[in-house]
Amino acid sequence: MRYLPLGLLVLSTLHAGWDFDIFAKGTELYDETRDKTIEIYNQTFKTFSDEKPQTQEDRDRTLWRNISPKLDEGLSYLQAREKAPESAWIGEDKSDIQAKMKALFDEMGEVLLSQSWYEDQQKLQSLQSQIAQNEKEIMRLKEAKIGAPVESLIHTTQKGYEEKITRLQEQNIHLKEEVNVLKRTFSERFAKIGVTLSPQQMDVLLTRVDGKDIIGMTMTMESLKGVMAQLERLMHQEHGFEAAKRYYGMHAVLMEMVVYIQQGYIEKSQRVYMPKVEHIVQQASQMIERTQHLYAQESDPQRKVIYAKNLEALRETLHIAKAYGKDLRMAQERVKEAQKVAKANLKVSQNTYHTVMLSSDLYRLLSESRTVFEKVSRIQVPQIVPFENIEVKQKYQEITRKIQ
């Protein structure tokens, strides 16, 4: 699409006899449009906001204001599910209400994530996409430069292509620094919940196909701590039986949501990520076998060298794919371990919801549950091993693209 204005000018010149200045003007318009687009992009995705930063207490209040109506809705489903039959020809049964609760949990997850990392994660994806587009354009410009004239009033010269390449390379330097700032922001957020990740480990996490899921779960736990803090404050103010039952019902909804989110990751990893990795492993193994056969049959020394290099690359791909699969399985096990904790506390929460009589008991249990969220957040973050070298990182990124 970027060539359309210039193409139209060429077509018009053939019929109307416009002079060659039109061509130069078309190129200028294209460059001006691209530069303006870059300027707008940089302004849109500015890393630092001029607004006064919110305190944690302000964020907790905002989060509570957005999430409390959904908690009330979840509490109504919780109460309806208790009374509903296991199955019904007319009306709703337990499975119908459970389906509504799952849809509600998805909505709540969006609210919780928007309070912590969602915007930065979207920004990171946009930055990385722009960097990739620029690199692709740089490669195209370098190819075009080879056949470009040294001097011309009509066509882009070698110097003109070089200037465009330089501008894109400079922009990518800026964009990569923006990416590094966001990575540091993610690391700081993990540090606040007791998870220390080196820049290399954060790089691995953001490269992994399940990185978004892991960060999302962890940051959801962090946001839930803010919700729990508001519940504690309310319980400190309210001492009636109905208030206690309502707030602990909300707590039970939150705990059930935690289990739901963790189960979503486990199933996605088992049904989507792992099968794709295993398929890559199978393909690489088959390719190695075929290439070994071709190598053995080949008599030409130069072609044997090529087959040997292909085998080396295939074995490296197979090695990294197997390591990738192992990493995904380890992450699954750690989330399952975290889910055991969450399920145990869900049982306690549900049981207490049905039996609680004194708001003081509720207030004490809510305080204790905050430490549970911190523990679950730490458990579910997988052990991350830094990349050994740039080749391994590139293979990781290549496999991630195939899995997505």
LINGI-V166292 format. One line per field, one symbol per residue. ss: DSSP state (H for helix, E for strand, L for the rest). A space follows every 50 residues. Layout:
ss=???
//
This chain:
ss=LLLHHHHHHHHHHHHHLLLLHHHHHHHHHHHHHHHHHHHHHHHHLLLLLL LLLLLHHHHHHHHHHHHHHHHHHHHHHHHHHHHLLLLLLLLLLHHHHHHH HHHHHHHHHHHHHHLLLHHHHHHHHHHHHHHHHHHHHHHHHHHHHHLLLL LLLLLLLHHHHHHHHHHHHHHHHHHHHHHHHHHHHHHHHHHHLLLLLLHH HHHHHHHLLLHHHHHHHHHHHHHHHHHHHHHHHHHHHLLLHHHHHHHHHH HHHHHHHHHHHHHHHHHHHHHHHHHHHHHHHHHHHHHHHHHHHHHHHLLL HHHHHHHHHHHHHHHHHHHHHHHHHHHHHHHHHHHHHHHHHHHHHHHHHH HHHHHLLLHHHHHHHHHHHHHHHHHHHHHHLLLLLLLLLHHHHHHHHHHH HHHL
//
